[in-house]
């Protein structure tokens, strides 16, 4: 199961999102695959307000999708 956090951030409290990430694993999460649905600046503000670790941020914001697609953009 893979999921995207960006469209849920305005509707769930940060602690609920952190629980979901803990349950499903940050390695199974993407960010922003459905853009341009919302204002990306506000979505990123909400995302960083979760106060995840640097490695979780990198994974969710880019590395997980790159691995899923089998490509590297770094």
CHARMM internal coordinates of N, CA and C (Angstrom, degrees):
IC EDIT
DIST 1 N 1 CA 1.4414
DIST 1 CA 1 C 1.5202
ANGL 1 N 1 CA 1 C 108.62
DIST 1 C 2 N 1.3147
ANGL 1 CA 1 C 2 N 116.36
DIHE 1 N 1 CA 1 C 2 N 127.32
DIST 2 N 2 CA 1.4677
ANGL 1 C 2 N 2 CA 122.69
DIHE 1 CA 1 C 2 N 2 CA 175.38
DIST 2 CA 2 C 1.5182
ANGL 2 N 2 CA 2 C 107.43
DIHE 1 C 2 N 2 CA 2 C -121.00
DIST 2 C 3 N 1.3055
ANGL 2 CA 2 C 3 N 116.56
DIHE 2 N 2 CA 2 C 3 N 147.26
DIST 3 N 3 CA 1.4551
ANGL 2 C 3 N 3 CA 118.50
DIHE 2 CA 2 C 3 N 3 CA 178.71
DIST 3 CA 3 C 1.5157
ANGL 3 N 3 CA 3 C 110.89
DIHE 2 C 3 N 3 CA 3 C -146.56
DIST 3 C 4 N 1.3273
ANGL 3 CA 3 C 4 N 115.14
DIHE 3 N 3 CA 3 C 4 N 160.96
DIST 4 N 4 CA 1.4599
ANGL 3 C 4 N 4 CA 123.09
DIHE 3 CA 3 C 4 N 4 CA -178.88
DIST 4 CA 4 C 1.5196
ANGL 4 N 4 CA 4 C 108.28
DIHE 3 C 4 N 4 CA 4 C -111.79
DIST 4 C 5 N 1.3224
ANGL 4 CA 4 C 5 N 116.18
DIHE 4 N 4 CA 4 C 5 N 132.85
DIST 5 N 5 CA 1.4666
ANGL 4 C 5 N 5 CA 120.19
DIHE 4 CA 4 C 5 N 5 CA -177.08
DIST 5 CA 5 C 1.5157
ANGL 5 N 5 CA 5 C 114.03
DIHE 4 C 5 N 5 CA 5 C -88.89
DIST 5 C 6 N 1.3132
ANGL 5 CA 5 C 6 N 118.58
DIHE 5 N 5 CA 5 C 6 N -23.10
DIST 6 N 6 CA 1.4618
ANGL 5 C 6 N 6 CA 119.82
DIHE 5 CA 5 C 6 N 6 CA -165.85
DIST 6 CA 6 C 1.5238
ANGL 6 N 6 CA 6 C 114.42
DIHE 5 C 6 N 6 CA 6 C -59.43
DIST 6 C 7 N 1.2917
ANGL 6 CA 6 C 7 N 119.68
DIHE 6 N 6 CA 6 C 7 N -42.23
DIST 7 N 7 CA 1.4634
ANGL 6 C 7 N 7 CA 120.13
DIHE 6 CA 6 C 7 N 7 CA -176.94
DIST 7 CA 7 C 1.5179
ANGL 7 N 7 CA 7 C 113.39
DIHE 6 C 7 N 7 CA 7 C -78.26
DIST 7 C 8 N 1.3006
ANGL 7 CA 7 C 8 N 118.50
DIHE 7 N 7 CA 7 C 8 N -11.16
DIST 8 N 8 CA 1.4670
ANGL 7 C 8 N 8 CA 120.86
DIHE 7 CA 7 C 8 N 8 CA 179.44
DIST 8 CA 8 C 1.5193
ANGL 8 N 8 CA 8 C 112.99
DIHE 7 C 8 N 8 CA 8 C -95.05
DIST 8 C 9 N 1.3142
ANGL 8 CA 8 C 9 N 118.18
DIHE 8 N 8 CA 8 C 9 N -15.23
DIST 9 N 9 CA 1.4651
ANGL 8 C 9 N 9 CA 121.60
DIHE 8 CA 8 C 9 N 9 CA -174.32
DIST 9 CA 9 C 1.5294
ANGL 9 N 9 CA 9 C 114.25
DIHE 8 C 9 N 9 CA 9 C -58.56
DIST 9 C 10 N 1.3418
ANGL 9 CA 9 C 10 N 119.95
DIHE 9 N 9 CA 9 C 10 N -37.44
DIST 10 N 10 CA 1.4659
ANGL 9 C 10 N 10 CA 118.05
DIHE 9 CA 9 C 10 N 10 CA 179.79
DIST 10 CA 10 C 1.5342
ANGL 10 N 10 CA 10 C 113.53
DIHE 9 C 10 N 10 CA 10 C -72.33
DIST 10 C 11 N 1.3129
ANGL 10 CA 10 C 11 N 117.41
DIHE 10 N 10 CA 10 C 11 N -14.57
DIST 11 N 11 CA 1.4594
ANGL 10 C 11 N 11 CA 120.93
DIHE 10 CA 10 C 11 N 11 CA -169.96
DIST 11 CA 11 C 1.5221
ANGL 11 N 11 CA 11 C 115.24
DIHE 10 C 11 N 11 CA 11 C -110.11
DIST 11 C 12 N 1.3245
ANGL 11 CA 11 C 12 N 117.26
DIHE 11 N 11 CA 11 C 12 N -11.91
DIST 12 N 12 CA 1.4603
ANGL 11 C 12 N 12 CA 120.99
DIHE 11 CA 11 C 12 N 12 CA -179.59
DIST 12 CA 12 C 1.5187
ANGL 12 N 12 CA 12 C 109.98
DIHE 11 C 12 N 12 CA 12 C -121.81
DIST 12 C 13 N 1.3231
ANGL 12 CA 12 C 13 N 117.20
DIHE 12 N 12 CA 12 C 13 N 142.34
DIST 13 N 13 CA 1.4620
ANGL 12 C 13 N 13 CA 118.71
DIHE 12 CA 12 C 13 N 13 CA 175.88
DIST 13 CA 13 C 1.5311
ANGL 13 N 13 CA 13 C 110.90
DIHE 12 C 13 N 13 CA 13 C -65.96
DIST 13 C 14 N 1.3215
ANGL 13 CA 13 C 14 N 117.66
DIHE 13 N 13 CA 13 C 14 N 148.32
DIST 14 N 14 CA 1.4690
ANGL 13 C 14 N 14 CA 120.85
DIHE 13 CA 13 C 14 N 14 CA -178.70
DIST 14 CA 14 C 1.5282
ANGL 14 N 14 CA 14 C 113.70
DIHE 13 C 14 N 14 CA 14 C -51.76
DIST 14 C 15 N 1.3374
ANGL 14 CA 14 C 15 N 117.85
DIHE 14 N 14 CA 14 C 15 N -40.10
DIST 15 N 15 CA 1.4648
ANGL 14 C 15 N 15 CA 119.38
DIHE 14 CA 14 C 15 N 15 CA -178.81
DIST 15 CA 15 C 1.5266
ANGL 15 N 15 CA 15 C 111.66
DIHE 14 C 15 N 15 CA 15 C -64.41
DIST 15 C 16 N 1.3273
ANGL 15 CA 15 C 16 N 117.81
DIHE 15 N 15 CA 15 C 16 N -32.15
DIST 16 N 16 CA 1.4653
ANGL 15 C 16 N 16 CA 120.90
DIHE 15 CA 15 C 16 N 16 CA 177.67
DIST 16 CA 16 C 1.5284
ANGL 16 N 16 CA 16 C 110.29
DIHE 15 C 16 N 16 CA 16 C -70.00
DIST 16 C 17 N 1.3072
ANGL 16 CA 16 C 17 N 116.80
DIHE 16 N 16 CA 16 C 17 N -40.59
DIST 17 N 17 CA 1.4645
ANGL 16 C 17 N 17 CA 120.61
DIHE 16 CA 16 C 17 N 17 CA 178.03
DIST 17 CA 17 C 1.5227
ANGL 17 N 17 CA 17 C 110.16
DIHE 16 C 17 N 17 CA 17 C -64.86
DIST 17 C 18 N 1.3338
ANGL 17 CA 17 C 18 N 117.25
DIHE 17 N 17 CA 17 C 18 N -42.13
DIST 18 N 18 CA 1.4685
ANGL 17 C 18 N 18 CA 119.82
DIHE 17 CA 17 C 18 N 18 CA 177.47
DIST 18 CA 18 C 1.5325
ANGL 18 N 18 CA 18 C 110.81
DIHE 17 C 18 N 18 CA 18 C -61.38
DIST 18 C 19 N 1.3328
ANGL 18 CA 18 C 19 N 117.88
DIHE 18 N 18 CA 18 C 19 N -37.87
DIST 19 N 19 CA 1.4735
ANGL 18 C 19 N 19 CA 120.91
DIHE 18 CA 18 C 19 N 19 CA 176.73
DIST 19 CA 19 C 1.5249
ANGL 19 N 19 CA 19 C 110.91
DIHE 18 C 19 N 19 CA 19 C -63.03
DIST 19 C 20 N 1.3279
ANGL 19 CA 19 C 20 N 116.37
DIHE 19 N 19 CA 19 C 20 N -43.74
DIST 20 N 20 CA 1.4646
ANGL 19 C 20 N 20 CA 120.15
DIHE 19 CA 19 C 20 N 20 CA 179.05
DIST 20 CA 20 C 1.5274
ANGL 20 N 20 CA 20 C 111.37
DIHE 19 C 20 N 20 CA 20 C -63.39
DIST 20 C 21 N 1.3333
ANGL 20 CA 20 C 21 N 116.17
DIHE 20 N 20 CA 20 C 21 N -42.50
DIST 21 N 21 CA 1.4642
ANGL 20 C 21 N 21 CA 119.92
DIHE 20 CA 20 C 21 N 21 CA 178.39
DIST 21 CA 21 C 1.5273
ANGL 21 N 21 CA 21 C 110.73
DIHE 20 C 21 N 21 CA 21 C -63.16
DIST 21 C 22 N 1.3015
ANGL 21 CA 21 C 22 N 116.35
DIHE 21 N 21 CA 21 C 22 N -39.34
DIST 22 N 22 CA 1.4578
ANGL 21 C 22 N 22 CA 120.50
DIHE 21 CA 21 C 22 N 22 CA 178.55
DIST 22 CA 22 C 1.5289
ANGL 22 N 22 CA 22 C 110.36
DIHE 21 C 22 N 22 CA 22 C -65.81
DIST 22 C 23 N 1.3131
ANGL 22 CA 22 C 23 N 116.26
DIHE 22 N 22 CA 22 C 23 N -41.84
DIST 23 N 23 CA 1.4677
ANGL 22 C 23 N 23 CA 120.71
DIHE 22 CA 22 C 23 N 23 CA -177.84
DIST 23 CA 23 C 1.5335
ANGL 23 N 23 CA 23 C 112.01
DIHE 22 C 23 N 23 CA 23 C -68.44
DIST 23 C 24 N 1.3339
ANGL 23 CA 23 C 24 N 117.09
DIHE 23 N 23 CA 23 C 24 N -48.58
DIST 24 N 24 CA 1.4645
ANGL 23 C 24 N 24 CA 120.89
DIHE 23 CA 23 C 24 N 24 CA -175.47
DIST 24 CA 24 C 1.5274
ANGL 24 N 24 CA 24 C 112.93
DIHE 23 C 24 N 24 CA 24 C -89.30
DIST 24 C 25 N 1.3293
ANGL 24 CA 24 C 25 N 117.01
DIHE 24 N 24 CA 24 C 25 N -19.51
DIST 25 N 25 CA 1.4606
ANGL 24 C 25 N 25 CA 121.17
DIHE 24 CA 24 C 25 N 25 CA -179.19
DIST 25 CA 25 C 1.5143
ANGL 25 N 25 CA 25 C 111.69
DIHE 24 C 25 N 25 CA 25 C 91.99
DIST 25 C 26 N 1.3266
ANGL 25 CA 25 C 26 N 115.43
DIHE 25 N 25 CA 25 C 26 N 129.63
DIST 26 N 26 CA 1.4670
ANGL 25 C 26 N 26 CA 120.35
DIHE 25 CA 25 C 26 N 26 CA 179.27
DIST 26 CA 26 C 1.5265
ANGL 26 N 26 CA 26 C 111.33
DIHE 25 C 26 N 26 CA 26 C -60.00
DIST 26 C 27 N 1.3286
ANGL 26 CA 26 C 27 N 116.87
DIHE 26 N 26 CA 26 C 27 N -25.18
DIST 27 N 27 CA 1.4711
ANGL 26 C 27 N 27 CA 120.09
DIHE 26 CA 26 C 27 N 27 CA -179.90
DIST 27 CA 27 C 1.5277
ANGL 27 N 27 CA 27 C 112.86
DIHE 26 C 27 N 27 CA 27 C -68.21
DIST 27 C 28 N 1.3187
ANGL 27 CA 27 C 28 N 117.46
DIHE 27 N 27 CA 27 C 28 N -11.52
DIST 28 N 28 CA 1.4683
ANGL 27 C 28 N 28 CA 121.91
DIHE 27 CA 27 C 28 N 28 CA 179.67
DIST 28 CA 28 C 1.5195
ANGL 28 N 28 CA 28 C 112.55
DIHE 27 C 28 N 28 CA 28 C -106.97
DIST 28 C 29 N 1.3034
ANGL 28 CA 28 C 29 N 116.43
DIHE 28 N 28 CA 28 C 29 N 14.84
DIST 29 N 29 CA 1.4591
ANGL 28 C 29 N 29 CA 121.11
DIHE 28 CA 28 C 29 N 29 CA -174.50
DIST 29 CA 29 C 1.5220
ANGL 29 N 29 CA 29 C 111.02
DIHE 28 C 29 N 29 CA 29 C -116.92
DIST 29 C 30 N 1.3188
ANGL 29 CA 29 C 30 N 114.94
DIHE 29 N 29 CA 29 C 30 N 141.25
DIST 30 N 30 CA 1.4594
ANGL 29 C 30 N 30 CA 122.94
DIHE 29 CA 29 C 30 N 30 CA 174.65
DIST 30 CA 30 C 1.5220
ANGL 30 N 30 CA 30 C 108.60
DIHE 29 C 30 N 30 CA 30 C -117.24
DIST 30 C 31 N 1.3156
ANGL 30 CA 30 C 31 N 115.35
DIHE 30 N 30 CA 30 C 31 N 170.43
DIST 31 N 31 CA 1.4578
ANGL 30 C 31 N 31 CA 120.67
DIHE 30 CA 30 C 31 N 31 CA 175.84
DIST 31 CA 31 C 1.5222
ANGL 31 N 31 CA 31 C 108.96
DIHE 30 C 31 N 31 CA 31 C -137.81
DIST 31 C 32 N 1.3263
ANGL 31 CA 31 C 32 N 116.68
DIHE 31 N 31 CA 31 C 32 N 125.29
DIST 32 N 32 CA 1.4575
ANGL 31 C 32 N 32 CA 121.27
DIHE 31 CA 31 C 32 N 32 CA 170.12
DIST 32 CA 32 C 1.5071
ANGL 32 N 32 CA 32 C 117.12
DIHE 31 C 32 N 32 CA 32 C 79.80
DIST 32 C 33 N 1.3152
ANGL 32 CA 32 C 33 N 119.60
DIHE 32 N 32 CA 32 C 33 N 22.07
DIST 33 N 33 CA 1.4649
ANGL 32 C 33 N 33 CA 119.34
DIHE 32 CA 32 C 33 N 33 CA -179.58
DIST 33 CA 33 C 1.5184
ANGL 33 N 33 CA 33 C 112.60
DIHE 32 C 33 N 33 CA 33 C -74.43
DIST 33 C 34 N 1.3360
ANGL 33 CA 33 C 34 N 117.49
DIHE 33 N 33 CA 33 C 34 N -10.51
DIST 34 N 34 CA 1.4625
ANGL 33 C 34 N 34 CA 121.21
DIHE 33 CA 33 C 34 N 34 CA -179.18
DIST 34 CA 34 C 1.5301
ANGL 34 N 34 CA 34 C 113.05
DIHE 33 C 34 N 34 CA 34 C -108.23
DIST 34 C 35 N 1.3225
ANGL 34 CA 34 C 35 N 117.01
DIHE 34 N 34 CA 34 C 35 N 19.14
DIST 35 N 35 CA 1.4591
ANGL 34 C 35 N 35 CA 119.60
DIHE 34 CA 34 C 35 N 35 CA 179.90
DIST 35 CA 35 C 1.4974
ANGL 35 N 35 CA 35 C 110.71
DIHE 34 C 35 N 35 CA 35 C -69.58
DIST 35 C 36 N 1.3172
ANGL 35 CA 35 C 36 N 118.87
DIHE 35 N 35 CA 35 C 36 N 152.32
DIST 36 N 36 CA 1.4543
ANGL 35 C 36 N 36 CA 131.80
DIHE 35 CA 35 C 36 N 36 CA 13.66
DIST 36 CA 36 C 1.5351
ANGL 36 N 36 CA 36 C 113.63
DIHE 35 C 36 N 36 CA 36 C -98.51
DIST 36 C 37 N 1.3011
ANGL 36 CA 36 C 37 N 117.76
DIHE 36 N 36 CA 36 C 37 N 58.39
DIST 37 N 37 CA 1.4553
ANGL 36 C 37 N 37 CA 121.62
DIHE 36 CA 36 C 37 N 37 CA -178.17
DIST 37 CA 37 C 1.5338
ANGL 37 N 37 CA 37 C 113.05
DIHE 36 C 37 N 37 CA 37 C -68.95
DIST 37 C 38 N 1.3324
ANGL 37 CA 37 C 38 N 118.13
DIHE 37 N 37 CA 37 C 38 N -42.68
DIST 38 N 38 CA 1.4613
ANGL 37 C 38 N 38 CA 123.04
DIHE 37 CA 37 C 38 N 38 CA -176.64
DIST 38 CA 38 C 1.5279
ANGL 38 N 38 CA 38 C 109.38
DIHE 37 C 38 N 38 CA 38 C -126.81
DIST 38 C 39 N 1.3063
ANGL 38 CA 38 C 39 N 116.32
DIHE 38 N 38 CA 38 C 39 N 173.47
DIST 39 N 39 CA 1.4622
ANGL 38 C 39 N 39 CA 121.70
DIHE 38 CA 38 C 39 N 39 CA 175.29
DIST 39 CA 39 C 1.5281
ANGL 39 N 39 CA 39 C 108.46
DIHE 38 C 39 N 39 CA 39 C -71.30
DIST 39 C 40 N 1.3079
ANGL 39 CA 39 C 40 N 117.53
DIHE 39 N 39 CA 39 C 40 N 114.05
DIST 40 N 40 CA 1.4659
ANGL 39 C 40 N 40 CA 121.51
DIHE 39 CA 39 C 40 N 40 CA -173.47
DIST 40 CA 40 C 1.5258
ANGL 40 N 40 CA 40 C 112.57
DIHE 39 C 40 N 40 CA 40 C -62.68
DIST 40 C 41 N 1.3420
ANGL 40 CA 40 C 41 N 117.81
DIHE 40 N 40 CA 40 C 41 N -31.93
DIST 41 N 41 CA 1.4615
ANGL 40 C 41 N 41 CA 119.54
DIHE 40 CA 40 C 41 N 41 CA 179.29
DIST 41 CA 41 C 1.5286
ANGL 41 N 41 CA 41 C 111.51
DIHE 40 C 41 N 41 CA 41 C -63.46
DIST 41 C 42 N 1.3232
ANGL 41 CA 41 C 42 N 116.18
DIHE 41 N 41 CA 41 C 42 N -44.29
DIST 42 N 42 CA 1.4667
ANGL 41 C 42 N 42 CA 120.13
DIHE 41 CA 41 C 42 N 42 CA 179.19
DIST 42 CA 42 C 1.5251
ANGL 42 N 42 CA 42 C 110.76
DIHE 41 C 42 N 42 CA 42 C -67.66
DIST 42 C 43 N 1.3176
ANGL 42 CA 42 C 43 N 116.22
DIHE 42 N 42 CA 42 C 43 N -37.86
DIST 43 N 43 CA 1.4702
ANGL 42 C 43 N 43 CA 119.68
DIHE 42 CA 42 C 43 N 43 CA 178.76
DIST 43 CA 43 C 1.5263
ANGL 43 N 43 CA 43 C 110.79
DIHE 42 C 43 N 43 CA 43 C -64.78
DIST 43 C 44 N 1.3253
ANGL 43 CA 43 C 44 N 117.31
DIHE 43 N 43 CA 43 C 44 N -41.50
DIST 44 N 44 CA 1.4646
ANGL 43 C 44 N 44 CA 120.11
DIHE 43 CA 43 C 44 N 44 CA 177.52
DIST 44 CA 44 C 1.5264
ANGL 44 N 44 CA 44 C 111.59
DIHE 43 C 44 N 44 CA 44 C -66.21
DIST 44 C 45 N 1.3168
ANGL 44 CA 44 C 45 N 117.42
DIHE 44 N 44 CA 44 C 45 N -37.79
DIST 45 N 45 CA 1.4702
ANGL 44 C 45 N 45 CA 120.22
DIHE 44 CA 44 C 45 N 45 CA 175.59
DIST 45 CA 45 C 1.5299
ANGL 45 N 45 CA 45 C 109.91
DIHE 44 C 45 N 45 CA 45 C -59.66
DIST 45 C 46 N 1.3343
ANGL 45 CA 45 C 46 N 116.13
DIHE 45 N 45 CA 45 C 46 N -45.73
DIST 46 N 46 CA 1.4631
ANGL 45 C 46 N 46 CA 119.99
DIHE 45 CA 45 C 46 N 46 CA 178.99
DIST 46 CA 46 C 1.5289
ANGL 46 N 46 CA 46 C 110.90
DIHE 45 C 46 N 46 CA 46 C -63.58
DIST 46 C 47 N 1.3194
ANGL 46 CA 46 C 47 N 115.46
DIHE 46 N 46 CA 46 C 47 N -40.20
DIST 47 N 47 CA 1.4547
ANGL 46 C 47 N 47 CA 119.86
DIHE 46 CA 46 C 47 N 47 CA -179.79
DIST 47 CA 47 C 1.5265
ANGL 47 N 47 CA 47 C 110.91
DIHE 46 C 47 N 47 CA 47 C -62.83
DIST 47 C 48 N 1.3214
ANGL 47 CA 47 C 48 N 117.56
DIHE 47 N 47 CA 47 C 48 N -49.99
DIST 48 N 48 CA 1.4617
ANGL 47 C 48 N 48 CA 120.12
DIHE 47 CA 47 C 48 N 48 CA -178.37
DIST 48 CA 48 C 1.5256
ANGL 48 N 48 CA 48 C 112.38
DIHE 47 C 48 N 48 CA 48 C -68.12
DIST 48 C 49 N 1.3278
ANGL 48 CA 48 C 49 N 117.09
DIHE 48 N 48 CA 48 C 49 N -22.64
DIST 49 N 49 CA 1.4666
ANGL 48 C 49 N 49 CA 120.43
DIHE 48 CA 48 C 49 N 49 CA 175.64
DIST 49 CA 49 C 1.5299
ANGL 49 N 49 CA 49 C 111.93
DIHE 48 C 49 N 49 CA 49 C -67.69
DIST 49 C 50 N 1.3340
ANGL 49 CA 49 C 50 N 117.47
DIHE 49 N 49 CA 49 C 50 N -14.50
DIST 50 N 50 CA 1.4624
ANGL 49 C 50 N 50 CA 120.93
DIHE 49 CA 49 C 50 N 50 CA 176.70
DIST 50 CA 50 C 1.5171
ANGL 50 N 50 CA 50 C 111.39
DIHE 49 C 50 N 50 CA 50 C -69.36
DIST 50 C 51 N 1.3318
ANGL 50 CA 50 C 51 N 116.57
DIHE 50 N 50 CA 50 C 51 N -19.35
DIST 51 N 51 CA 1.4652
ANGL 50 C 51 N 51 CA 123.40
DIHE 50 CA 50 C 51 N 51 CA 178.89
DIST 51 CA 51 C 1.5276
ANGL 51 N 51 CA 51 C 112.55
DIHE 50 C 51 N 51 CA 51 C 55.56
DIST 51 C 52 N 1.3237
ANGL 51 CA 51 C 52 N 114.73
DIHE 51 N 51 CA 51 C 52 N 51.13
DIST 52 N 52 CA 1.4630
ANGL 51 C 52 N 52 CA 120.98
DIHE 51 CA 51 C 52 N 52 CA 175.51
DIST 52 CA 52 C 1.5209
ANGL 52 N 52 CA 52 C 108.88
DIHE 51 C 52 N 52 CA 52 C -80.48
DIST 52 C 53 N 1.3072
ANGL 52 CA 52 C 53 N 116.66
DIHE 52 N 52 CA 52 C 53 N 169.54
DIST 53 N 53 CA 1.4658
ANGL 52 C 53 N 53 CA 120.48
DIHE 52 CA 52 C 53 N 53 CA 177.66
DIST 53 CA 53 C 1.5354
ANGL 53 N 53 CA 53 C 109.60
DIHE 52 C 53 N 53 CA 53 C -70.57
DIST 53 C 54 N 1.3215
ANGL 53 CA 53 C 54 N 116.14
DIHE 53 N 53 CA 53 C 54 N 161.40
DIST 54 N 54 CA 1.4662
ANGL 53 C 54 N 54 CA 120.45
DIHE 53 CA 53 C 54 N 54 CA 177.63
DIST 54 CA 54 C 1.5226
ANGL 54 N 54 CA 54 C 111.34
DIHE 53 C 54 N 54 CA 54 C -58.61
DIST 54 C 55 N 1.3177
ANGL 54 CA 54 C 55 N 116.96
DIHE 54 N 54 CA 54 C 55 N -41.26
DIST 55 N 55 CA 1.4697
ANGL 54 C 55 N 55 CA 119.30
DIHE 54 CA 54 C 55 N 55 CA -179.39
DIST 55 CA 55 C 1.5276
ANGL 55 N 55 CA 55 C 111.11
DIHE 54 C 55 N 55 CA 55 C -66.98
DIST 55 C 56 N 1.3279
ANGL 55 CA 55 C 56 N 117.79
DIHE 55 N 55 CA 55 C 56 N -37.17
DIST 56 N 56 CA 1.4752
ANGL 55 C 56 N 56 CA 119.94
DIHE 55 CA 55 C 56 N 56 CA 176.41
DIST 56 CA 56 C 1.5247
ANGL 56 N 56 CA 56 C 110.26
DIHE 55 C 56 N 56 CA 56 C -66.68
DIST 56 C 57 N 1.3312
ANGL 56 CA 56 C 57 N 117.23
DIHE 56 N 56 CA 56 C 57 N -41.69
DIST 57 N 57 CA 1.4659
ANGL 56 C 57 N 57 CA 120.52
DIHE 56 CA 56 C 57 N 57 CA 177.51
DIST 57 CA 57 C 1.5206
ANGL 57 N 57 CA 57 C 111.06
DIHE 56 C 57 N 57 CA 57 C -58.53
DIST 57 C 58 N 1.3282
ANGL 57 CA 57 C 58 N 116.89
DIHE 57 N 57 CA 57 C 58 N -49.80
DIST 58 N 58 CA 1.4680
ANGL 57 C 58 N 58 CA 120.70
DIHE 57 CA 57 C 58 N 58 CA -179.33
DIST 58 CA 58 C 1.5224
ANGL 58 N 58 CA 58 C 111.04
DIHE 57 C 58 N 58 CA 58 C -60.55
DIST 58 C 59 N 1.3226
ANGL 58 CA 58 C 59 N 116.07
DIHE 58 N 58 CA 58 C 59 N -43.71
DIST 59 N 59 CA 1.4628
ANGL 58 C 59 N 59 CA 120.16
DIHE 58 CA 58 C 59 N 59 CA -178.83
DIST 59 CA 59 C 1.5216
ANGL 59 N 59 CA 59 C 110.48
DIHE 58 C 59 N 59 CA 59 C -61.42
DIST 59 C 60 N 1.3196
ANGL 59 CA 59 C 60 N 116.67
DIHE 59 N 59 CA 59 C 60 N -50.90
DIST 60 N 60 CA 1.4631
ANGL 59 C 60 N 60 CA 121.03
DIHE 59 CA 59 C 60 N 60 CA -175.26
DIST 60 CA 60 C 1.5235
ANGL 60 N 60 CA 60 C 111.67
DIHE 59 C 60 N 60 CA 60 C -69.01
DIST 60 C 61 N 1.3213
ANGL 60 CA 60 C 61 N 117.48
DIHE 60 N 60 CA 60 C 61 N -40.02
DIST 61 N 61 CA 1.4627
ANGL 60 C 61 N 61 CA 120.77
DIHE 60 CA 60 C 61 N 61 CA -176.00
DIST 61 CA 61 C 1.5249
ANGL 61 N 61 CA 61 C 113.51
DIHE 60 C 61 N 61 CA 61 C -76.30
DIST 61 C 62 N 1.3277
ANGL 61 CA 61 C 62 N 118.89
DIHE 61 N 61 CA 61 C 62 N -25.12
DIST 62 N 62 CA 1.4672
ANGL 61 C 62 N 62 CA 117.82
DIHE 61 CA 61 C 62 N 62 CA -177.94
DIST 62 CA 62 C 1.5234
ANGL 62 N 62 CA 62 C 115.06
DIHE 61 C 62 N 62 CA 62 C -152.91
DIST 62 C 63 N 1.3172
ANGL 62 CA 62 C 63 N 118.09
DIHE 62 N 62 CA 62 C 63 N -47.68
DIST 63 N 63 CA 1.4660
ANGL 62 C 63 N 63 CA 120.35
DIHE 62 CA 62 C 63 N 63 CA -169.61
DIST 63 CA 63 C 1.5310
ANGL 63 N 63 CA 63 C 113.54
DIHE 62 C 63 N 63 CA 63 C -62.68
DIST 63 C 64 N 1.3236
ANGL 63 CA 63 C 64 N 118.17
DIHE 63 N 63 CA 63 C 64 N -37.77
DIST 64 N 64 CA 1.4624
ANGL 63 C 64 N 64 CA 119.66
DIHE 63 CA 63 C 64 N 64 CA -179.35
DIST 64 CA 64 C 1.5227
ANGL 64 N 64 CA 64 C 112.07
DIHE 63 C 64 N 64 CA 64 C -64.06
DIST 64 C 65 N 1.3189
ANGL 64 CA 64 C 65 N 116.43
DIHE 64 N 64 CA 64 C 65 N -43.47
DIST 65 N 65 CA 1.4649
ANGL 64 C 65 N 65 CA 119.44
DIHE 64 CA 64 C 65 N 65 CA -179.73
DIST 65 CA 65 C 1.5241
ANGL 65 N 65 CA 65 C 110.68
DIHE 64 C 65 N 65 CA 65 C -68.57
DIST 65 C 66 N 1.3237
ANGL 65 CA 65 C 66 N 116.93
DIHE 65 N 65 CA 65 C 66 N -40.37
DIST 66 N 66 CA 1.4612
ANGL 65 C 66 N 66 CA 119.78
DIHE 65 CA 65 C 66 N 66 CA 176.95
DIST 66 CA 66 C 1.5262
ANGL 66 N 66 CA 66 C 110.76
DIHE 65 C 66 N 66 CA 66 C -58.95
DIST 66 C 67 N 1.3225
ANGL 66 CA 66 C 67 N 117.00
DIHE 66 N 66 CA 66 C 67 N -44.67
DIST 67 N 67 CA 1.4720
ANGL 66 C 67 N 67 CA 120.90
DIHE 66 CA 66 C 67 N 67 CA 179.40
DIST 67 CA 67 C 1.5274
ANGL 67 N 67 CA 67 C 110.13
DIHE 66 C 67 N 67 CA 67 C -65.18
DIST 67 C 68 N 1.3207
ANGL 67 CA 67 C 68 N 117.64
DIHE 67 N 67 CA 67 C 68 N -42.02
DIST 68 N 68 CA 1.4532
ANGL 67 C 68 N 68 CA 122.19
DIHE 67 CA 67 C 68 N 68 CA -179.56
DIST 68 CA 68 C 1.5293
ANGL 68 N 68 CA 68 C 111.09
DIHE 67 C 68 N 68 CA 68 C -61.93
DIST 68 C 69 N 1.3366
ANGL 68 CA 68 C 69 N 116.08
DIHE 68 N 68 CA 68 C 69 N -41.20
DIST 69 N 69 CA 1.4636
ANGL 68 C 69 N 69 CA 120.73
DIHE 68 CA 68 C 69 N 69 CA 179.96
DIST 69 CA 69 C 1.5246
ANGL 69 N 69 CA 69 C 112.45
DIHE 68 C 69 N 69 CA 69 C -82.92
DIST 69 C 70 N 1.3361
ANGL 69 CA 69 C 70 N 116.50
DIHE 69 N 69 CA 69 C 70 N -12.04
DIST 70 N 70 CA 1.4516
ANGL 69 C 70 N 70 CA 120.26
DIHE 69 CA 69 C 70 N 70 CA -179.70
DIST 70 CA 70 C 1.5138
ANGL 70 N 70 CA 70 C 113.07
DIHE 69 C 70 N 70 CA 70 C 74.86
DIST 70 C 71 N 1.3200
ANGL 70 CA 70 C 71 N 116.57
DIHE 70 N 70 CA 70 C 71 N 28.75
DIST 71 N 71 CA 1.4595
ANGL 70 C 71 N 71 CA 121.05
DIHE 70 CA 70 C 71 N 71 CA -179.01
DIST 71 CA 71 C 1.5096
ANGL 71 N 71 CA 71 C 110.50
DIHE 70 C 71 N 71 CA 71 C -132.51
DIST 71 C 72 N 1.3245
ANGL 71 CA 71 C 72 N 116.37
DIHE 71 N 71 CA 71 C 72 N 159.41
DIST 72 N 72 CA 1.4500
ANGL 71 C 72 N 72 CA 120.58
DIHE 71 CA 71 C 72 N 72 CA 176.19
DIST 72 CA 72 C 1.5209
ANGL 72 N 72 CA 72 C 108.96
DIHE 71 C 72 N 72 CA 72 C -127.14
DIST 72 C 73 N 1.3341
ANGL 72 CA 72 C 73 N 115.97
DIHE 72 N 72 CA 72 C 73 N 131.35
DIST 73 N 73 CA 1.4562
ANGL 72 C 73 N 73 CA 121.77
DIHE 72 CA 72 C 73 N 73 CA 179.68
DIST 73 CA 73 C 1.5169
ANGL 73 N 73 CA 73 C 111.54
DIHE 72 C 73 N 73 CA 73 C -113.80
DIST 73 C 74 N 1.3279
ANGL 73 CA 73 C 74 N 117.18
DIHE 73 N 73 CA 73 C 74 N 9.69
DIST 74 N 74 CA 1.4664
ANGL 73 C 74 N 74 CA 120.75
DIHE 73 CA 73 C 74 N 74 CA -178.12
DIST 74 CA 74 C 1.4977
ANGL 74 N 74 CA 74 C 110.71
DIHE 73 C 74 N 74 CA 74 C -81.78
END
COOR INIT
IC SEED 1 N 1 CA 1 C
IC BUILD
